[in-house]
Amino acid sequence: MSQDDNLIDLGAERARRVHDLNEKRLNEVRQAFEQAMPLGKAKKKPKGKPKKR
């Protein structure tokens, strides 16, 4: 029964291929969006002491 080791789950392979295609398309759209509207660095809020009143 060594042939059982060589069997390929076609459903899983198709799902992985579709996932890879969707991930590639998502990355392309993300890069195009970042070129059109570049995101600035996130501004950090200063961590100062609260003002005394």
C-alpha positions as CSV (number, residue, x, y, z in Angstrom):
1,M,0.0,0.0,0.0
2,S,2.8,2.4,-0.7
3,Q,0.7,4.0,-3.4
4,D,-1.5,5.6,-0.7
5,D,1.5,7.8,0.2
6,N,1.6,9.1,-3.4
7,L,-2.1,10.2,-3.5
8,I,-2.8,13.9,-3.8
9,D,-5.8,15.6,-2.3
10,L,-6.9,17.5,-5.3
11,G,-9.4,19.6,-3.3
12,A,-6.6,20.7,-0.9
13,E,-4.2,21.5,-3.8
14,R,-6.9,23.6,-5.6
15,A,-7.7,25.4,-2.4
16,R,-4.0,26.2,-1.8
17,R,-3.6,27.4,-5.4
18,V,-6.7,29.6,-5.2
19,H,-5.4,31.0,-1.9
20,D,-2.1,31.8,-3.5
21,L,-3.7,33.5,-6.5
22,N,-5.9,35.6,-4.2
23,E,-2.9,36.5,-2.0
24,K,-1.0,37.6,-5.1
25,R,-3.9,39.7,-6.3
26,L,-4.3,41.3,-2.8
27,N,-0.6,42.2,-2.6
28,E,-0.8,43.8,-6.1
29,V,-3.8,45.9,-5.1
30,R,-2.1,46.8,-1.8
31,Q,1.0,48.0,-3.6
32,A,-1.0,50.0,-6.1
33,F,-2.9,51.6,-3.3
34,E,0.2,52.5,-1.3
35,Q,1.7,54.1,-4.4
36,A,-1.5,56.2,-5.0
37,M,-2.0,57.1,-1.4
38,P,1.2,56.6,0.6
39,L,0.6,56.0,4.3
40,G,2.6,58.3,6.6
41,K,4.4,57.1,9.6
42,A,2.0,56.6,12.6
43,K,2.4,59.6,14.9
44,K,3.1,58.6,18.5
45,K,1.4,60.5,21.3
46,P,3.8,62.0,23.7
47,K,3.8,60.3,27.0
48,G,4.0,63.2,29.4
49,K,2.9,63.7,32.9
50,P,-0.6,64.9,33.3
51,K,-0.9,68.6,33.9
52,K,-1.5,69.7,37.5
53,R,-4.3,72.1,38.0
